[in-house]
Amino acid sequence: MDLLEVDSLAKSFVVKEGPFFRKTPKTVTALQGVSFNVKKGEVFGLLGPNGAGKTTTIKILCTLIQPTSGDAFVNGHSVTGDQQRARQDLGAMLTGDRTLYWKLTGRENLEYFAALYHMERQHAKERIREVLKLVGLEDKQNTLVENYSTGMRIRLSFGKAVLHEAPVILLDEPTMSLDPQSARLIREIIRDLRDKGHAILLTTHYMEEADQLSDRVAVIDQGKIIALAPPSQLKQSLAKTEAIEVEARNIDPRIVEKIRGINTISEVVSSIEDASSMKGVIKVHSADGKNVIPEMLGLLVKGGVEISNVKIAEPTLEDVFISLTGRALRD
């Protein structure tokens, strides 16, 4: 059963560009026919680089903006024609803490949102107690949100999203800026919500998190869905290639460019961990790893790169993403 249906969403904005007194209007297309569905008891990951259309999609689903064309249905209710019912059946956590009231305590924030959702008073009282315990804020429930740490505000935002137990839950970067222990707690709660039958739309910049939590993943780029499948299936699409990782120092970008020129290499990604020593990882994909490794290592050694480790790894969801979009998630 589909609790969230997204049907051919399109959105264009008119912006003005040019000198201050001679600005001319320009149409920018943010979404182009985006369609997907999220089933009951499913976590659906929506991944894309910055500017790909994720935020626009989320704002439409939250009824914050209207699509130029197309529609979406939250538990059967149109976000364009039945906004009030759609909002009632949607719990949403947006990036940051913009929806919290800093001059209220954590408990008062939840009481306010419980009233907005027309929760029965006694049920709301019990549910607020459960949520505060769930997100580890029992001891800070009477503290003003302005005195919360960033992590505490994120956990309270998450608690607000799950407060009224909506059938559809939208989580936009739910573990961003959290310490490892808090992030693990949130992931465990997400799994529990899925097991209870909620439909969860998840956006995240953490590929491992998307891989661990998502039953299916959609990759959006330039306003279009360019891939949609379970993570295992997406990774299988790269199974015919080998991922070779080289850990090294003194990585020279000019040598990396030479590696790109090797015939059987399809992708090359270089990440620098320490700029002073140019220490980092070079990762390549090739259909002929056995023959590529000697040629690649020869170029590196000749270029003065100090190699510390070489390994052949299974393709990851991040490898798939880079293969599809040509860039890393945060680009």
ChimeraX attribute file (.defattr): number of C-alpha atoms within 10 A of each C-alpha:
attribute: neighborCount
match mode: 1-to-1
recipient: residues
	/A:1	10
	/A:2	16
	/A:3	23
	/A:4	25
	/A:5	20
	/A:6	20
	/A:7	16
	/A:8	16
	/A:9	24
	/A:10	22
	/A:11	22
	/A:12	15
	/A:13	13
	/A:14	11
	/A:15	11
	/A:16	13
	/A:17	11
	/A:18	9
	/A:19	8
	/A:20	8
	/A:21	6
	/A:22	9
	/A:23	11
	/A:24	12
	/A:25	12
	/A:26	11
	/A:27	10
	/A:28	11
	/A:29	15
	/A:30	21
	/A:31	26
	/A:32	19
	/A:33	15
	/A:34	20
	/A:35	17
	/A:36	17
	/A:37	17
	/A:38	23
	/A:39	19
	/A:40	20
	/A:41	22
	/A:42	23
	/A:43	27
	/A:44	26
	/A:45	28
	/A:46	24
	/A:47	25
	/A:48	29
	/A:49	20
	/A:50	15
	/A:51	15
	/A:52	19
	/A:53	23
	/A:54	22
	/A:55	17
	/A:56	22
	/A:57	24
	/A:58	20
	/A:59	14
	/A:60	18
	/A:61	28
	/A:62	21
	/A:63	19
	/A:64	12
	/A:65	15
	/A:66	19
	/A:67	22
	/A:68	14
	/A:69	15
	/A:70	17
	/A:71	21
	/A:72	26
	/A:73	21
	/A:74	27
	/A:75	21
	/A:76	15
	/A:77	20
	/A:78	20
	/A:79	24
	/A:80	19
	/A:81	12
	/A:82	14
	/A:83	17
	/A:84	13
	/A:85	15
	/A:86	23
	/A:87	20
	/A:88	18
	/A:89	20
	/A:90	24
	/A:91	24
	/A:92	25
	/A:93	26
	/A:94	21
	/A:95	18
	/A:96	16
	/A:97	17
	/A:98	11
	/A:99	13
	/A:100	20
	/A:101	16
	/A:102	17
	/A:103	13
	/A:104	16
	/A:105	20
	/A:106	29
	/A:107	22
	/A:108	18
	/A:109	22
	/A:110	29
	/A:111	20
	/A:112	13
	/A:113	17
	/A:114	21
	/A:115	12
	/A:116	10
	/A:117	17
	/A:118	11
	/A:119	16
	/A:120	10
	/A:121	12
	/A:122	9
	/A:123	12
	/A:124	20
	/A:125	15
	/A:126	10
	/A:127	20
	/A:128	25
	/A:129	16
	/A:130	15
	/A:131	22
	/A:132	22
	/A:133	14
	/A:134	15
	/A:135	19
	/A:136	17
	/A:137	20
	/A:138	16
	/A:139	9
	/A:140	16
	/A:141	20
	/A:142	13
	/A:143	17
	/A:144	17
	/A:145	24
	/A:146	15
	/A:147	13
	/A:148	16
	/A:149	10
	/A:150	16
	/A:151	16
	/A:152	19
	/A:153	21
	/A:154	26
	/A:155	27
	/A:156	26
	/A:157	27
	/A:158	25
	/A:159	26
	/A:160	26
	/A:161	22
	/A:162	23
	/A:163	22
	/A:164	23
	/A:165	15
	/A:166	19
	/A:167	22
	/A:168	28
	/A:169	26
	/A:170	25
	/A:171	24
	/A:172	22
	/A:173	17
	/A:174	23
	/A:175	24
	/A:176	16
	/A:177	13
	/A:178	16
	/A:179	10
	/A:180	10
	/A:181	8
	/A:182	18
	/A:183	18
	/A:184	14
	/A:185	15
	/A:186	20
	/A:187	16
	/A:188	13
	/A:189	16
	/A:190	21
	/A:191	18
	/A:192	13
	/A:193	20
	/A:194	19
	/A:195	14
	/A:196	13
	/A:197	16
	/A:198	23
	/A:199	29
	/A:200	29
	/A:201	23
	/A:202	23
	/A:203	25
	/A:204	20
	/A:205	19
	/A:206	15
	/A:207	16
	/A:208	12
	/A:209	17
	/A:210	23
	/A:211	19
	/A:212	11
	/A:213	20
	/A:214	21
	/A:215	19
	/A:216	20
	/A:217	26
	/A:218	22
	/A:219	21
	/A:220	24
	/A:221	21
	/A:222	18
	/A:223	22
	/A:224	20
	/A:225	21
	/A:226	14
	/A:227	16
	/A:228	17
	/A:229	15
	/A:230	17
	/A:231	21
	/A:232	15
	/A:233	14
	/A:234	21
	/A:235	19
	/A:236	16
	/A:237	11
	/A:238	20
	/A:239	14
	/A:240	12
	/A:241	19
	/A:242	19
	/A:243	23
	/A:244	20
	/A:245	20
	/A:246	21
	/A:247	18
	/A:248	20
	/A:249	21
	/A:250	19
	/A:251	25
	/A:252	15
	/A:253	11
	/A:254	9
	/A:255	17
	/A:256	18
	/A:257	12
	/A:258	12
	/A:259	21
	/A:260	16
	/A:261	11
	/A:262	13
	/A:263	11
	/A:264	15
	/A:265	20
	/A:266	14
	/A:267	16
	/A:268	21
	/A:269	17
	/A:270	17
	/A:271	13
	/A:272	16
	/A:273	12
	/A:274	11
	/A:275	11
	/A:276	9
	/A:277	12
	/A:278	17
	/A:279	21
	/A:280	18
	/A:281	20
	/A:282	19
	/A:283	20
	/A:284	25
	/A:285	25
	/A:286	22
	/A:287	17
	/A:288	14
	/A:289	18
	/A:290	11
	/A:291	11
	/A:292	20
	/A:293	19
	/A:294	11
	/A:295	12
	/A:296	20
	/A:297	16
	/A:298	12
	/A:299	16
	/A:300	22
	/A:301	12
	/A:302	10
	/A:303	15
	/A:304	13
	/A:305	20
	/A:306	15
	/A:307	17
	/A:308	10
	/A:309	10
	/A:310	16
	/A:311	12
	/A:312	16
	/A:313	12
	/A:314	15
	/A:315	21
	/A:316	19
	/A:317	21
	/A:318	18
	/A:319	23
	/A:320	19
	/A:321	22
	/A:322	16
	/A:323	16
	/A:324	14
	/A:325	16
	/A:326	14
	/A:327	15
	/A:328	16
	/A:329	17
	/A:330	10
	/A:331	9
